[in-house]
Every structure is written in structure tokens, then in C-alpha cells.
């Protein structure tokens, strides 16, 4: 993680560490359940999506373009 190398061997306030844990984010992940019909559990799987923004959030603008999308199906 970038934050760990940024503060390596430095005495940093816990408030600053908490800020960087919650902010300066450019990778977002979400999952959704896919049900292909039927009552069999074998027909239920997940789709995991990762989005990377062009700049880290929060930022000055209200939005930033997504520069990369990765979708993985987990059966």
C-alpha cells in the first residue's frame, strides 16, 4: 500500500493515518449476486467489479473519469 511507504520510519499522528486510510482512494470494488434461474445453488454466482479513477478521491471536482474497469465472474 502506498500509504505504508509514505510514512515508513516516521512518527505520524493517528489522525493523519486515519485520514489516509479513508481518503486518497482511486480503486473501488463492489460485488453483486447473479442468479441464472432455477432453485439449484449451482446457478448462483458472483460478479466482482473493480473501478480505477483517473485521480484520487476526494478531489476538487465532483467526479473523475473511470480509466480502468475489471469484471470477474466467480462461479
C-alpha positions as CSV (number, residue, x, y, z in Angstrom):
1,X,0.0,0.0,0.0
2,X,1.3,3.5,-0.9
3,X,0.4,5.0,2.5
4,X,2.7,2.5,4.3
5,X,5.7,3.5,2.3
6,X,4.9,7.2,2.6
7,X,5.1,7.2,6.4
8,X,7.8,4.5,6.8
9,X,10.1,5.2,9.7
10,X,8.3,8.4,10.6
11,X,6.3,9.3,13.7
12,X,2.9,10.3,12.3
13,X,-0.2,11.3,14.2
14,X,-3.0,8.6,14.3
15,X,-5.5,11.2,12.9
16,X,-3.3,11.6,9.8
17,X,-3.1,7.9,9.4
18,X,-6.9,7.6,9.7
19,X,-7.3,10.3,7.0
20,X,-5.2,8.4,4.5
21,X,-7.0,5.1,5.3
22,X,-10.3,6.7,4.4
23,X,-9.2,9.2,1.7
24,X,-6.8,9.3,-1.2
25,X,-8.7,6.5,-2.9
26,X,-8.7,5.6,-6.6
27,X,-9.7,1.9,-6.5
28,X,-13.3,0.9,-5.8
29,X,-14.6,-2.6,-5.6
30,X,-18.1,-4.0,-5.5
31,X,-19.8,-7.4,-5.9
32,X,-23.2,-8.4,-7.0
33,X,-25.0,-11.7,-6.9
34,X,-26.0,-13.3,-10.2
35,X,-28.9,-15.8,-10.2
36,X,-29.3,-17.6,-13.5
37,X,-32.6,-19.1,-12.6
38,X,-33.7,-22.3,-11.0
39,X,-33.6,-23.4,-7.4
40,X,-30.2,-25.1,-7.6
41,X,-27.4,-23.3,-5.7
42,X,-25.0,-24.1,-8.6
43,X,-26.9,-21.4,-10.6
44,X,-26.0,-18.6,-8.2
45,X,-22.6,-16.9,-8.6
46,X,-21.0,-13.5,-8.0
47,X,-19.7,-10.8,-10.3
48,X,-16.9,-8.7,-8.8
49,X,-16.1,-5.3,-10.4
50,X,-13.1,-3.1,-9.8
51,X,-13.1,0.5,-11.0
52,X,-10.0,2.8,-11.1
53,X,-10.4,6.6,-11.3
54,X,-8.1,9.0,-13.0
55,X,-7.4,10.8,-9.8
56,X,-7.6,10.0,-6.1
57,X,-10.7,11.0,-4.2
58,X,-11.7,13.2,-2.6
59,X,-10.7,15.9,-5.1
60,X,-11.6,19.3,-6.3
61,X,-14.1,18.1,-8.9
62,X,-17.4,16.4,-8.1
63,X,-16.4,13.4,-10.3
64,X,-13.4,11.8,-12.0
65,X,-13.5,9.6,-15.1
66,X,-13.0,5.8,-14.6
67,X,-9.9,4.8,-16.5
68,X,-10.0,1.1,-15.9
69,X,-12.7,-1.4,-15.3
70,X,-12.1,-5.1,-14.4
71,X,-15.1,-7.5,-14.1
72,X,-14.5,-11.0,-12.8
73,X,-17.2,-13.8,-12.6
74,X,-16.9,-16.1,-9.6
75,X,-18.7,-19.4,-10.2
